[in-house]
Amino acid sequence: MDFSHHRLAIFKSDSGITLSFGESIYLISTEDPFYNIAHKALEQKDYVPFYIEIAKREGLGPEFRDSLLQKINELGDLE
């Protein structure tokens, strides 16, 4: 699968944080439990939590989690 056309864009406003990824747009309102994590991630320029949140919202959470765990185990085996 070629995802080179997908780009993550993040916009912060008074009402929350907007994520744009490919053709999808997601709003993380200031009332959303994920907002505090998103705010801290932006401060640290850590974009991984945003990709995980997008996967969760698209119903890919368990599949994405399993893929990440597999990659972590593969990297651990290289040590």
N, C-alpha and C positions, 0 to 999 in steps of 0.2 A: 504494500500500500504506500502510495506516495503522498505525504502530507506537506510537501514543500510549499504548497499554496496556502496553508493555514498559518496565520500569524496571530500572536496574542497581542492585543492592545488593551491597555488599562487606563481608565479615566477616573479620576477622583473628583467628587463634587460634594456639596453640602448634604445631599440626600443619600450618599453612599459611594460605592465603587462599582463601576461598570466594566465588565469584561467583554471583549469582542474577540471571538476566535472563529475564523472562517466566516461562515454565514450566520453564526449563532451569536446572540447577545444575551448576557446575564447581568442582572442587577443584584448587588450585595448591599442591601439597605443597612442603614445604621442600626436597625432593630434586629438584623440577622445575627444569629450566634457566631457565624463565620466572620463577621465584620472585624472583630478585634484581631483575629489571626491574620486577616487580609491586610489590615492596617500595619501590623508589625512586619509582615512579609514585605510590604512596599518599602518601609523604612530600611530594611536590610537588603533590599534588591534581590530577594529570594522569590523566584516565580514558580517554584515547584508546587507550593500549596494551591496556586490558582489552577494549574493543570489538573491536580487531584480533585479540586472542587468541581471543575468542568466535567471531568469523567463521572463524578458522583451524580451530578445533575442530569447527565445523559444516560444514567443507568448502567454505567460501565465500572462502577466502583469495585465490586469484587474481582472482576476480570483484570482491571488495572492494578489493584493491590497484589494479586497473585503474580502478575508479570513483574512488578517491582521487587517482590520478595525473591522471585527466581533470579533476577539480575543481581540482587544483593548476595545471594548464595553463590552464584557463579564468581563474583568478585572475591568473595571470601575464600573460595577454593584456589584462587590464584596466589594467595599469600603463602 
